[in-house]
Amino acid sequence: MMFDMSAGQFDMVYNALSLTLASMMASTLFFWLRLGSVAEKYKTALTITGLVTFIASYHYFRIFNSWVDGYSFPAAGADGSVADPTITGKPFNDAYRYMDWLLTVPMLLTEIVMCMKLSADEISSNSWKLGSAAALMIALGYPGELIIEGGLGMRWMYSAAAMVPFLYIVHTLLVGLKGAADSESDPNIKSMLNMACLATVVSWCTYPVVYILPMLGLGGSSAVVGIQLGYCLSDVISKCGVGFLVYNITIAKSEKGGY
């Protein structure tokens, strides 16, 4: 469903999407250009980190174009004033965001696991478990995302369902994998691993908050703007921010001989 937007509301989303797209593109270039600086053992983790922001760049490009196509500004007035945009009839396709998460969220978790002192079997097992939980969380959350007004009880239901795999992921990152992070002999690396897990959890906690904005009384265009701004901020932190933590971990481990 499309909603009428003021020029200010349109610009806020426009600028947020533009900034997020630029952040993802710049991060991708940095991660991949620095691949030669890490030990062979950690190149896969850093490659995945770059893939996360690369895939996000593509989807944000599509979201940005869809937002621009959904609205049209009339000609400026004689005094140079700009009127509010009108709906063009082309729908704003926010499904690109969920398609992005379906690909990148499992990869985000995998890049963290691959930096830990775990056996190959443990890395594979944890990656599959966390990745499957992430995919289930996104699949359960998407139907509710389509409900902005009316029937918000269904949005609550989907939100509650998605929280089950979400809480499993949080528990695994903060409790289940804490032993692997604490087994690091270098206190700096141990601190960065714990920080990467914590930063992932903290940034992800913003998604449920943004998700329930329509249920808190924010409706129509205000809900759309709030959701877009909130998700943009969360994506920059969880993809770019955590990505740079992963980069620092791979560099620190490479300097210690890849251990």
NUMIDREN-793500 format. One record per atom (N, C-alpha, C): x, y, z; residue in three letters. Coordinates in steps of 0.2 Angstrom, whole numbers, padded with zeros to 4 digits, always signed. Example, Ala and Ser with C-alpha at 12.3 -4.5 7.8 and 13.67 -1.06 7.14 Angstrom:
<nodes>
+0066-0028+0039ala/+0062-0022+0039ala/+0066-0016+0039ala/+0064-0011+0035ser/+0068-0005+0036ser/+0064+0000+0039ser/
</nodes>
This chain:
<nodes>
+0004-0006+0000met/+0000+0000+0000met/+0004+0006+0000met/+0003+0011-0004met/+0007+0017-0005met/+0003+0023-0001met/+0007+0027+0002phe/+0004+0032+0006phe/+0007+0039+0004phe/+0002+0044+0004asp/+0005+0051+0002asp/+0010+0053+0007asp/+0015+0056+0004met/+0021+0059+0008met/+0022+0066+0007met/+0024+0069+0012ser/+0026+0076+0012ser/+0033+0076+0008ser/+0035+0082+0006ala/+0042+0083+0003ala/+0047+0081+0008ala/+0047+0083+0014gly/+0051+0082+0019gly/+0052+0074+0021gly/+0046+0071+0021gln/+0046+0064+0022gln/+0050+0060+0017gln/+0048+0062+0011phe/+0051+0059+0005phe/+0059+0059+0005phe/+0061+0065+0006asp/+0068+0067+0006asp/+0072+0063+0012asp/+0069+0062+0018met/+0072+0058+0023met/+0073+0051+0021met/+0068+0048+0018val/+0069+0041+0016val/+0074+0041+0010val/+0074+0046+0006tyr/+0078+0046+0000tyr/+0086+0047+0002tyr/+0087+0051+0007asn/+0094+0052+0009asn/+0096+0046+0013asn/+0092+0043+0017ala/+0094+0038+0021ala/+0096+0032+0017ala/+0092+0030+0012leu/+0093+0025+0007leu/+0100+0026+0003leu/+0101+0033+0001ser/+0107+0035-0002ser/+0113+0034+0002ser/+0113+0036+0008leu/+0118+0035+0013leu/+0120+0028+0014leu/+0115+0024+0015thr/+0116+0017+0017thr/+0119+0013+0011thr/+0116+0015+0005leu/+0119+0012-0002leu/+0127+0014-0002leu/+0128+0020-0001ala/+0135+0022-0001ala/+0140+0019+0004ala/+0137+0018+0010ser/+0141+0014+0015ser/+0142+0007+0013ser/+0137+0004+0010met/+0138-0003+0008met/+0143-0004+0003met/+0143+0001-0002met/+0147+0000-0008met/+0155+0002-0006met/+0156+0007-0001ala/+0162+0008+0001ala/+0165+0003+0005ala/+0161+0000+0010ser/+0163-0006+0014ser/+0165-0012+0010ser/+0161-0013+0005thr/+0163-0019+0000thr/+0170-0018-0003thr/+0171-0012-0006leu/+0178-0011-0009leu/+0183-0012-0004leu/+0182-0009+0002phe/+0188-0009+0007phe/+0189-0016+0009phe/+0184-0020+0011phe/+0185-0027+0013phe/+0189-0031+0008phe/+0186-0031+0001trp/+0190-0035-0004trp/+0197-0033-0006trp/+0198-0026-0005leu/+0204-0024-0007leu/+0209-0025-0001leu/+0207-0027+0005arg/+0211-0029+0010arg/+0212-0036+0011arg/+0209-0040+0006leu/+0210-0047+0007leu/+0217-0050+0007leu/+0222-0046+0003gly/+0229-0049+0003gly/+0232-0047+0010gly/+0229-0044+0014ser/+0233-0042+0021ser/+0231-0048+0026ser/+0227-0052+0025val/+0225-0057+0030val/+0228-0064+0028val/+0229-0068+0033ala/+0231-0075+0032ala/+0226-0079+0028ala/+0229-0084+0024glu/+0224-0088+0020glu/+0218-0091+0024glu/+0220-0093+0030lys/+0214-0096+0034lys/+0208-0092+0035lys/+0209-0085+0035tyr/+0204-0080+0036tyr/+0201-0077+0030tyr/+0204-0078+0025lys/+0202-0075+0018lys/+0194-0076+0017lys/+0192-0082+0018thr/+0185-0084+0017thr/+0181-0080+0021thr/+0182-0079+0028ala/+0178-0075+0032ala/+0178-0068+0029ala/+0183-0065+0027leu/+0183-0058+0025leu/+0180-0057+0018leu/+0180-0062+0014thr/+0177-0063+0008thr/+0169-0062+0009thr/+0167-0066+0014ile/+0160-0067+0015ile/+0158-0060+0018ile/+0162-0057+0022thr/+0160-0050+0024thr/+0159-0045+0019thr/+0163-0045+0014gly/+0162-0041+0008gly/+0156-0043+0004gly/+0155-0050+0003leu/+0149-0052+0000leu/+0143-0049+0003leu/+0143-0049+0010val/+0137-0047+0013val/+0135-0039+0011val/+0140-0035+0011thr/+0139-0028+0010thr/+0138-0027+0002thr/+0141-0032-0002phe/+0140-0031-0009phe/+0133-0033-0011phe/+0130-0038-0008ile/+0123-0040-0009ile/+0118-0035-0007ile/+0120-0032-0001ala/+0116-0027+0002ala/+0116-0021-0003ala/+0122-0019-0006ser/+0122-0014-0010ser/+0118-0014-0016ser/+0117-0020-0019tyr/+0113-0022-0025tyr/+0106-0021-0023tyr/+0104-0023-0017his/+0097-0023-0015his/+0095-0016-0013his/+0100-0012-0010tyr/+0098-0005-0008tyr/+0098-0001-0014tyr/+0101-0003-0020phe/+0101+0001-0026phe/+0094+0000-0029phe/+0091-0006-0028arg/+0084-0008-0031arg/+0079-0004-0026arg/+0080-0004-0020ile/+0075-0001-0015ile/+0075+0007-0017ile/+0081+0009-0017phe/+0082+0017-0019phe/+0078+0018-0025phe/+0079+0015-0031asn/+0076+0016-0037asn/+0068+0015-0036asn/+0066+0010-0033ser/+0059+0009-0032ser/+0056+0015-0028ser/+0059+0017-0023trp/+0057+0023-0019trp/+0056+0029-0024trp/+0061+0030-0028val/+0061+0036-0032val/+0055+0035-0038val/+0054+0029-0040asp/+0049+0028-0045asp/+0042+0028-0042asp/+0041+0027-0036gly/+0035+0027-0033gly/+0032+0034-0032gly/+0036+0039-0032tyr/+0033+0046-0031tyr/+0036+0051-0037tyr/+0032+0056-0038ser/+0034+0061-0043ser/+0032+0068-0041ser/+0037+0072-0042phe/+0036+0079-0039phe/+0033+0084-0045phe/+0028+0088-0044pro/+0026+0092-0049pro/+0031+0098-0050pro/+0030+0101-0055ala/+0034+0107-0057ala/+0034+0112-0051ala/+0040+0115-0050ala/+0041+0120-0045ala/+0036+0126-0046ala/+0034+0129-0041gly/+0030+0135-0042gly/+0034+0141-0045gly/+0030+0146-0047ala/+0034+0152-0049ala/+0039+0155-0045ala/+0037+0155-0038asp/+0042+0157-0033asp/+0047+0152-0031asp/+0047+0147-0035gly/+0053+0142-0033gly/+0051+0137-0028gly/+0045+0137-0025ser/+0043+0133-0020ser/+0042+0126-0023ser/+0043+0121-0018val/+0042+0114-0020val/+0036+0111-0017val/+0032+0108-0021ala/+0026+0105-0018ala/+0027+0098-0016ala/+0023+0095-0012asp/+0023+0088-0010asp/+0023+0083-0016asp/+0026+0077-0016pro/+0026+0073-0021pro/+0019+0069-0022pro/+0018+0067-0028thr/+0012+0063-0029thr/+0013+0056-0030thr/+0009+0051-0029ile/+0010+0044-0030ile/+0009+0043-0037ile/+0014+0039-0040thr/+0014+0038-0047thr/+0010+0032-0049thr/+0009+0028-0045gly/+0005+0021-0046gly/+0010+0015-0047gly/+0016+0017-0047lys/+0021+0011-0046lys/+0023+0010-0039lys/+0021+0003-0037pro/+0022+0002-0030pro/+0029+0002-0028pro/+0030+0004-0021phe/+0037+0004-0018phe/+0038-0003-0016phe/+0043-0007-0019asn/+0044-0014-0017asn/+0049-0014-0012asn/+0047-0015-0005asp/+0051-0016+0000asp/+0053-0023+0001asp/+0050-0028-0003ala/+0052-0035-0002ala/+0060-0036-0004ala/+0063-0031-0007tyr/+0070-0032-0009tyr/+0074-0032-0002tyr/+0071-0029+0003arg/+0075-0029+0009arg/+0075-0036+0012arg/+0069-0039+0012tyr/+0069-0046+0015tyr/+0072-0051+0011tyr/+0073-0050+0004met/+0077-0054+0000met/+0084-0053+0002met/+0086-0047+0003asp/+0093-0046+0005asp/+0094-0049+0012asp/+0090-0049+0017trp/+0091-0052+0023trp/+0091-0059+0023trp/+0087-0062+0018leu/+0087-0069+0018leu/+0094-0072+0015leu/+0098-0068+0012leu/+0104-0070+0009leu/+0110-0068+0014leu/+0109-0062+0017thr/+0115-0059+0020thr/+0115-0061+0028thr/+0109-0061+0031val/+0109-0063+0038val/+0113-0069+0040val/+0111-0075+0036pro/+0115-0081+0038pro/+0123-0080+0037pro/+0124-0076+0032met/+0131-0075+0030met/+0135-0071+0036met/+0131-0066+0038leu/+0134-0062+0044leu/+0136-0066+0050leu/+0131-0071+0051leu/+0133-0076+0057leu/+0139-0080+0055leu/+0139-0082+0049thr/+0144-0087+0047thr/+0151-0084+0047thr/+0152-0077+0045glu/+0158-0074+0046glu/+0161-0073+0053glu/+0156-0072+0058ile/+0158-0072+0065ile/+0161-0079+0067ile/+0157-0084+0065val/+0159-0091+0067val/+0166-0093+0065val/+0167-0091+0058met/+0173-0093+0055met/+0179-0089+0058met/+0178-0084+0062cys/+0184-0081+0065cys/+0186-0084+0072cys/+0182-0089+0074met/+0182-0092+0081met/+0187-0098+0081met/+0190-0099+0087lys/+0194-0105+0087lys/+0190-0111+0088lys/+0187-0114+0082leu/+0183-0120+0082leu/+0186-0124+0077leu/+0184-0131+0077ser/+0186-0136+0072ser/+0182-0135+0066ser/+0184-0138+0060ala/+0180-0137+0054ala/+0173-0139+0055ala/+0172-0145+0059asp/+0165-0148+0060asp/+0161-0143+0064asp/+0164-0140+0069glu/+0160-0135+0073glu/+0158-0129+0070glu/+0163-0127+0065ile/+0161-0121+0061ile/+0155-0122+0057ile/+0155-0128+0053ser/+0150-0130+0049ser/+0144-0131+0052ser/+0144-0135+0058ser/+0138-0136+0062ser/+0134-0129+0064ser/+0138-0125+0067asn/+0136-0119+0070asn/+0133-0114+0064asn/+0137-0114+0059ser/+0135-0110+0053ser/+0128-0112+0051ser/+0127-0119+0050trp/+0121-0122+0047trp/+0115-0120+0052trp/+0116-0121+0059lys/+0111-0120+0064lys/+0109-0113+0064lys/+0114-0108+0064leu/+0112-0101+0065leu/+0109-0099+0058leu/+0112-0101+0053gly/+0109-0099+0046gly/+0102-0101+0045gly/+0101-0107+0047ser/+0094-0110+0047ser/+0089-0106+0051ser/+0091-0104+0057ala/+0087-0100+0062ala/+0086-0093+0059ala/+0091-0090+0056ala/+0090-0084+0053ala/+0085-0084+0047ala/+0086-0089+0043ala/+0081-0089+0037ala/+0074-0090+0040ala/+0073-0094+0045leu/+0066-0095+0048leu/+0064-0089+0051leu/+0068-0085+0054met/+0066-0079+0057met/+0064-0074+0052met/+0067-0073+0046ile/+0065-0069+0041ile/+0059-0071+0038ile/+0058-0077+0036ala/+0052-0080+0033ala/+0046-0079+0037ala/+0047-0079+0044leu/+0041-0078+0048leu/+0039-0071+0049leu/+0044-0066+0049gly/+0043-0059+0049gly/+0040-0056+0043gly/+0042-0058+0037tyr/+0040-0055+0031tyr/+0032-0054+0030tyr/+0028-0059+0032pro/+0021-0058+0031pro/+0018-0052+0035pro/+0021-0052+0041gly/+0018-0046+0045gly/+0021-0039+0043gly/+0026-0039+0040glu/+0029-0033+0037glu/+0024-0029+0032glu/+0020-0033+0029leu/+0016-0031+0024leu/+0010-0027+0027leu/+0009-0028+0033ile/+0003-0025+0037ile/+0005-0019+0040ile/+0003-0013+0038ile/+0004-0007+0041ile/-0001-0004+0044ile/-0007-0005+0042glu/-0013-0002+0045glu/-0019-0008+0045glu/-0023-0008+0050gly/-0028-0013+0050gly/-0026-0020+0051gly/-0029-0024+0056gly/-0027-0031+0057gly/-0020-0031+0060gly/-0018-0027+0064leu/-0012-0027+0067leu/-0011-0033+0072leu/-0016-0036+0073gly/-0015-0042+0078gly/-0011-0047+0074gly/-0012-0048+0068met/-0008-0052+0064met/-0001-0051+0064met/+0000-0044+0063arg/+0007-0042+0063arg/+0011-0044+0070arg/+0007-0043+0076trp/+0009-0045+0082trp/+0011-0053+0082trp/+0006-0057+0079met/+0007-0064+0079met/+0014-0066+0075met/+0015-0063+0069tyr/+0021-0064+0065tyr/+0027-0062+0069tyr/+0027-0056+0073ser/+0032-0054+0077ser/+0034-0059+0082ser/+0029-0061+0086ala/+0030-0066+0091ala/+0033-0072+0088ala/+0031-0075+0082ala/+0034-0081+0079ala/+0041-0080+0077ala/+0043-0074+0075ala/+0050-0073+0072ala/+0054-0072+0078ala/+0052-0070+0084met/+0056-0069+0090met/+0059-0076+0093met/+0056-0081+0091val/+0058-0088+0093val/+0065-0090+0090val/+0066-0090+0084pro/+0072-0091+0081pro/+0077-0085+0083pro/+0075-0079+0083phe/+0079-0073+0085phe/+0082-0074+0092phe/+0078-0077+0097leu/+0081-0078+0104leu/+0086-0084+0104leu/+0085-0089+0099tyr/+0089-0094+0099tyr/+0096-0092+0096tyr/+0096-0087+0091ile/+0102-0084+0089ile/+0106-0080+0094ile/+0102-0076+0098val/+0105-0072+0103val/+0108-0076+0108val/+0105-0082+0110his/+0107-0086+0115his/+0114-0089+0113his/+0114-0091+0107thr/+0120-0095+0104thr/+0126-0090+0103thr/+0125-0084+0101leu/+0130-0079+0101leu/+0133-0077+0107leu/+0128-0076+0112leu/+0131-0073+0119leu/+0132-0079+0124leu/+0130-0085+0123val/+0131-0090+0128val/+0134-0096+0125val/+0131-0099+0119gly/+0134-0105+0116gly/+0141-0104+0113gly/+0142-0098+0111leu/+0149-0098+0108leu/+0154-0094+0112leu/+0152-0092+0118lys/+0156-0088+0122lys/+0162-0092+0124lys/+0162-0098+0125gly/+0167-0102+0127gly/+0173-0102+0121gly/+0170-0102+0115ala/+0175-0102+0109ala/+0179-0095+0109ala/+0175-0090+0111ala/+0178-0083+0111ala/+0183-0082+0117ala/+0181-0085+0122asp/+0185-0085+0128asp/+0191-0089+0128asp/+0191-0094+0123ser/+0197-0098+0123ser/+0203-0095+0119ser/+0202-0089+0117glu/+0208-0085+0113glu/+0213-0083+0119glu/+0219-0084+0117ser/+0224-0083+0122ser/+0226-0075+0122ser/+0225-0072+0116asp/+0226-0065+0116asp/+0220-0061+0118asp/+0220-0057+0124pro/+0215-0054+0126pro/+0211-0049+0122pro/+0215-0046+0117asn/+0213-0041+0112asn/+0208-0045+0107asn/+0210-0050+0105ile/+0206-0054+0100ile/+0200-0057+0104ile/+0201-0059+0110lys/+0195-0061+0114lys/+0190-0056+0114lys/+0192-0050+0116ser/+0188-0044+0117ser/+0184-0042+0110ser/+0188-0042+0105met/+0185-0041+0098met/+0179-0046+0096met/+0181-0052+0098leu/+0176-0058+0096leu/+0169-0057+0100leu/+0170-0055+0107asn/+0164-0054+0111asn/+0161-0048+0109asn/+0165-0043+0107met/+0161-0037+0104met/+0158-0038+0098met/+0160-0042+0093ala/+0157-0043+0087ala/+0150-0047+0088ala/+0150-0052+0093cys/+0144-0055+0095cys/+0139-0050+0098cys/+0142-0046+0103leu/+0137-0041+0106leu/+0134-0036+0102leu/+0139-0033+0097ala/+0137-0028+0092ala/+0131-0031+0088ala/+0132-0037+0086thr/+0127-0041+0081thr/+0120-0041+0085thr/+0120-0043+0091val/+0114-0044+0095val/+0111-0037+0096val/+0115-0032+0098val/+0112-0025+0100val/+0109-0022+0094val/+0113-0023+0088ser/+0110-0020+0082ser/+0104-0024+0080ser/+0104-0030+0081trp/+0098-0034+0079trp/+0092-0032+0083trp/+0093-0030+0089cys/+0088-0029+0094cys/+0084-0022+0091cys/+0087-0019+0087thr/+0083-0013+0084thr/+0078-0015+0079thr/+0079-0021+0076tyr/+0074-0023+0071tyr/+0067-0024+0074tyr/+0067-0028+0079pro/+0060-0029+0082pro/+0057-0023+0084pro/+0061-0018+0087val/+0058-0011+0089val/+0055-0008+0083val/+0059-0008+0077val/+0056-0004+0071val/+0050-0008+0069val/+0050-0015+0069tyr/+0045-0019+0067tyr/+0038-0017+0070tyr/+0038-0016+0077ile/+0032-0014+0080ile/+0030-0007+0080ile/+0033-0003+0076leu/+0031+0004+0076leu/+0024+0005+0074leu/+0021+0001+0069pro/+0014+0002+0067pro/+0010+0000+0073pro/+0012-0005+0077met/+0008-0007+0083met/+0008-0002+0089met/+0013+0003+0088leu/+0013+0008+0094leu/+0010+0014+0092leu/+0006+0014+0087gly/+0002+0020+0085gly/+0004+0024+0079gly/+0010+0022+0076leu/+0013+0025+0070leu/+0010+0022+0064leu/+0006+0026+0060gly/+0003+0024+0055gly/+0004+0027+0048gly/+0002+0025+0043gly/+0002+0028+0036gly/+0009+0030+0034gly/+0010+0036+0032ser/+0017+0038+0029ser/+0022+0038+0035ser/+0020+0040+0041ser/+0024+0041+0047ser/+0027+0034+0048ser/+0023+0029+0048ala/+0026+0022+0049ala/+0031+0020+0044ala/+0029+0021+0037val/+0034+0020+0032val/+0040+0023+0033val/+0040+0029+0035val/+0047+0033+0036val/+0050+0030+0041val/+0047+0029+0047gly/+0050+0027+0053gly/+0054+0020+0052gly/+0050+0015+0048ile/+0053+0009+0047ile/+0059+0009+0042ile/+0058+0013+0037gln/+0064+0014+0032gln/+0070+0017+0036gln/+0069+0022+0040leu/+0075+0025+0043leu/+0078+0020+0048leu/+0074+0017+0052gly/+0076+0012+0057gly/+0080+0006+0054gly/+0077+0003+0048tyr/+0081-0002+0045tyr/+0087+0000+0042tyr/+0087+0006+0039cys/+0094+0008+0036cys/+0099+0009+0042cys/+0097+0012+0047leu/+0102+0012+0053leu/+0105+0005+0055leu/+0100+0001+0056ser/+0101-0006+0059ser/+0106-0010+0054ser/+0105-0009+0047asp/+0109-0012+0042asp/+0116-0010+0042asp/+0117-0003+0043val/+0123+0000+0042val/+0127-0003+0048val/+0124-0003+0054ile/+0128-0006+0060ile/+0129-0013+0060ile/+0124-0017+0058ser/+0125-0024+0058ser/+0129-0027+0052ser/+0129-0024+0046lys/+0133-0026+0041lys/+0140-0022+0040lys/+0140-0016+0040cys/+0146-0012+0039cys/+0150-0012+0046cys/+0147-0010+0051gly/+0150-0010+0058gly/+0153-0016+0060gly/+0149-0022+0060val/+0151-0028+0062val/+0156-0031+0057val/+0155-0029+0051gly/+0160-0031+0046gly/+0167-0028+0047gly/+0168-0022+0050phe/+0174-0019+0051phe/+0177-0023+0058phe/+0173-0025+0062leu/+0175-0029+0068leu/+0178-0035+0066leu/+0175-0039+0061val/+0177-0045+0058val/+0184-0044+0055val/+0184-0038+0051tyr/+0191-0037+0048tyr/+0196-0036+0053tyr/+0195-0032+0058asn/+0200-0031+0063asn/+0202-0038+0067asn/+0197-0042+0067ile/+0199-0049+0070ile/+0204-0053+0066ile/+0202-0053+0059thr/+0206-0057+0054thr/+0213-0054+0054thr/+0213-0047+0054ile/+0220-0044+0054ile/+0224-0046+0060ile/+0221-0046+0066ala/+0225-0047+0072ala/+0227-0054+0072ala/+0222-0059+0070lys/+0224-0066+0070lys/+0230-0068+0065lys/+0229-0064+0059ser/+0234-0065+0054ser/+0241-0063+0057ser/+0241-0057+0060glu/+0248-0055+0063glu/+0251-0060+0068glu/+0247-0064+0071lys/+0249-0069+0076lys/+0251-0076+0073lys/+0251-0075+0066gly/+0252-0082+0062gly/+0247-0086+0060gly/+0241-0083+0060gly/+0235-0086+0058gly/+0231-0090+0063gly/+0233-0089+0070tyr/+0230-0094+0075tyr/+0225-0090+0079tyr/
</nodes>
